[in-house]
Amino acid sequence: MTGRTRLGLLCGFCIGAGVAVQARVNGALGVRLQDGIAAATVSFGTGLLLLVIAFALSGRLRAGLGAVRRALGDGTLHRWQLLGGLFGAFFVACQGLTVAAIGVTAFTVAVVAGQLSSSLVVDRLGLAPSGSTPITALRVGGAALAVGAVFLAVAGRAGAAPGALALPESLSAVPSALLIALPALAGIGLAWQQAVNGRVGAVGGSFSAALVNFAVGLVALVSIEAALLTSSGGLGEFPAEPWLYLGGAIGVTFIALAALTVRWIGVLLLGLTSVAGQLATAIALDLLIPTGPALSPWSVLGCLLTFVAVALAAKQRPGTTSTSADSRSGDR
């Protein structure tokens, strides 16, 4: 295992930690606004605002965005590779629309199963800048173990997530088994999001990838929220506490870091390490700032098993190392 791979695994863990903290912040905001998708829209909006300010002040960042435009012009980068933010918006919408019906456990397991199975395919096809990585028994075993570990970690913590929407009447008659397909599709989309954001980052830098991701995602979320507000009673009062609006800044950090890290370790290992980081940080937050059910021993066991899954999937036999010119390029 190279030094860059070890650094990538550490970064993946930090990305997962950021996701967990952001989920706690956005969840609290969603409760205050009585609308989880509105909270995500605020998060994307503040994140995009911070990025626009940063790009306005930095010629280096603007040069990276110019490189993205040139790559689109000469065909190095395709327009569909700019749509990573749509998958993030779809994930948030699925969370708001299905958690109330199928529960946190089923939602989380479906997302992780979709994400990790899709990661195997995305890595095999070489869609991320890390290049093509064969599907091996160790990688499949690591992904399967992680799904089981997540099930253990979230079992017994059922119920609606903070800020989740009530199930719309149009979905109330849909069987839960079919509703589970939505978060599974969202998980599949997350793997593709990491791959295409990595491609944009390889051309214009990780912050260019974050800017494109937030801009596209915000447009999608505003459209979804506008449709929801036409049939709801409106939002709750916007809170005055500044910390409830930090989700966007946290999101900018881990989206940009993910666009860089995926070049080093690929989509599957990024997904596995981020899941491990997310579970470990969630446990720490439950211990330090409890807001829900008491911490279960199964959650701790599930978290530990995700680290075993990472170690398993990170073992590559001779001849299976992924190669890509993009993976050897530095960040702009």
N, C-alpha and C positions, 0 to 999 in steps of 0.2 A: 504494500500500500504506500503510495507516494505521499510526500508532504502536502501537496495540493489537495489530494483526496482527503487527508485527515482534516485539513482546514475546511474543506467543503462540508464534511460531516458535522463539524462544530458549527459552521454557519447555518446548516440546515436545522440543527437543534435550536439555535437562536431565533431562526425564522418561526419555528413552531411556538417558541416562548412568546414572541410578539403576537402571533395569532391568538393565543390564549388571553393575553392581556387586553388586546383589542376587543375580543369577544366579551370580556367582562365589562369594558367601558361602554361599548355599543349596546350591550344588553341592558345596562342601567339606563342609558339614554332612551332606548326603546320603551322601557317601562314608563318613563316620565312622559314620553310623547304618545304612549299607547299605540305604538306602531313600529315594529322592528324594521320594516323596509324604509320608513322615513329616517330612522336612525342611521341606516346604512347609506342613504342618500346624503345625509349631512356629513357622514364620514368621508365619502368619496368627494363631496364638494370642498370640504376643508383641505383634504389632501391635494386636490387639484389646484386650489388657490396657492398653497405653499409651493407647489412645483412651478407654477407660473411665475411667482415672485423670484424663485431661485433662478429660473431660466432668464428672466429679465435682467438680473444682476450679473450673470455669469456668461461671458463670451464663449468659454469652453463648453458649457452645456448647450448653448445655441449652435455651436459648431457640430456637436453630436447630432442634434436634430436635423441640421442640414445634411449630414451624412445619410440619415434615414431617408430624406427626400430624394437624394441622388440615387440611393440603392433602389428605391421604388421606380425611379425613372429608367435605370439600366437593367432592371429585372433581377438584381441580386436579392431583393426582398420583394415578396408578393403582398398585395393589399390584404388578403385574408389573414396574413400573419400579424396584422395590426389589430385584430379583433379579440385579443386575449381578455380585455375587460368585459366583454359580453358574457364570458363564462363565469366571471366573478359575480356579475349582476344576477345571472341565472341561479347561481348557488344561493345568494341571499334571498331571492324571491322564493325558491323552493323551501328554504328554511321557514320563511314567514307563512307559507301556504300549507305546509304539510306536517310540521312538528305537532301542531295541536291535534291532528288526527292520528298519527302513527307513533308519537312519543319520541323523546330524545334518543333512546337506545337504538330503535330501528332506523331513525334518520342518520345518526352518526355512523353506524355500521354500514349502511347502504352507501353513504358518501365515500367512506374509506375503501370499501370493496371496489366501488367503481373507479376511484382514483388510482389505486394500486394496480388493478388489472389493466387499466388503460395505460398506466406508466410502463408496464412491460411491453406493450405494443408500440407505444411512442418511442421508447428507447430502441426497440428492434428495428423500427422503420428509419431511425436516425433523424427524426423531425426536430430534435433539440440540437443545439450547436455542439454538444458533447460527442456527437457521432452515433453510429450504430452499435448497440450492445446486444449480443445474442440472448435469447431466453434460455436460461439454464435452470436445472433443478434447484440449485441453491437460491436463485432469485425468486423463483416461484414459491419455494418453501418459505422464504422470508416474508413475502407478501401475504401468503396464507396465514402464517403465524401472527402477523401484525393485525390482520382482520379479527382473528380470534382474541387477540390481546385487547383490542379496542372494545370488543363485545364484553369482555370481563370488566374492563375499566368503567364502562358506562352502565352496566347492568345494575338495576336497583335504583337508578337515578332518573326514573321515568317522569313524564310530565312535560308541560310546555316550556320551551326555553324562554328566558326573559325577553319581553318585547315581541313574542310571537303573535301573529294575527289569529283571530278566530277563523275557523274554516269557512270559506265562502259557500253559499247555498249551492252554487254550481258544482262544487266538489263534494258536498256532504253525502251524496248517494254513491260515490265512487268507492269500490272496495279498497281496504287498506293495502292489500297486496299490490294493487295497481298504483296506488299513491307512492309506494316504496320505490317504484321505477323512476320517479322524478328525482329524488336525491341521488340515486345511483347514476342517472344521467348527468347530474350536476357534478358528481365526483369524477366521472369520465372527462367532463369539460375542464376540471381543475388541472388535470394532467396535461391536456392540450394547451391550457393557458400558460403553464410554466414553460412548455416547449417553445411556443411562438414568442412569448416575452423574451426568452433567452435569445432567440434569433434576432429580435429587434435590438436587444442589448449588445449583441456581438457586433452589430453594425454601428450603432450610435451611442453606446454606453448604457449603463443600467438605469440611469435617471431618465434618459429618453424613453426607455421601455416603460418606466413607471408613469411618465407623463401620458403616453399613448394609452396605457392601460386605464388610468383614472379618467381620462377624457371620454373614452368609449363607454366605460362602465357607468359613468355619471349620466350620459345621455340615455342609456337603457333604463337606469333606475328612476330617473325623472319621469320617463314615459310610463313605467309600471306604477309609480306612486300617483301620478296624475289620474290614471285609470281607477285606482283604488279609492282615491278621495272622492270621486264622483258618486260612489255608492256607500260611503261611510259618513260618520258624524264629524269628521275632521280630526285634527291632531290635538294632543294635550298641550299644555303650556310649555314653552321652551325653558329649560332650567337655567339658572344663573351660574351654577358651579362650572368653572373653566375646565376642570379635569374631564368632564363629560364630553368635551369636544376634542379630546386628544386622539381619538380613534384614527382620524385621517393622517396625522403625523406618524403614528405607529405603522399604519398601512403603507405609507410611502417608503418607510425604512425597510420593511420586510419584502415588499414587492421589488424594490430596487436590488436588494441583496439576493433575492431568489433569481433575478435575471442574470446575475453574475455567477451564483453558485451552481446553477444548472449546467453551466459549461464545464464545470470541474467533475461533477459526480453523476450527471444524468438525472432523468426525471424520477425514476424509481427510488434511488437512494435519497433524493431530495424529499420525496413524499414520505418515505419511512422515517427519516431523521426529524422532519417537521412534525410528524404525528407523535414521535417520542417526546420532542420538546414541548409540544402542546399539552400532552397528558401530564408530564412532570410539572410543568408550570401551573396547570390547573389544580393539581394536588397541593402545590405550595400555596396557591391563592386560597384554596379551601381551608388550609390550616391557619393562614395568617388573617384572612378576611372572609370568614364563612358567610355565605349568603343562601345556601340551600341545604339539602340533606347532609347528614354527618358523613365524613369520609369513611369509605368502606375498605376493608382489607383487599377485596377483589380489585378495587381501583389501583391500589399499589401494586398488586401482582400483575395486573394487565400492563401497567406502565413499565415494569421491569421486563416483561416479555417483549415489549416493543424494542428494547435495547438489544435483546437477543436476536430479534428479527433483523435489525440493522446489521449486526455482526455477521449474521448468516448471509444476507444478500450482498454484503461488501466483499465477501470472499470470491475472488475471480480466479478461475483456473487458467493456466498458461494458454495464450492464444485467444482469450475472450476479452481482452482489453479493448475498449472502444477507442477509435481514433477519429480525429477531425481536425482540420486546419483551424476551424473556429475555436476549438477547445484549447488551442495553444496560443491564441491571441490574447493579449492583455486587455483590461478594461480601458475604455477611452476616458 
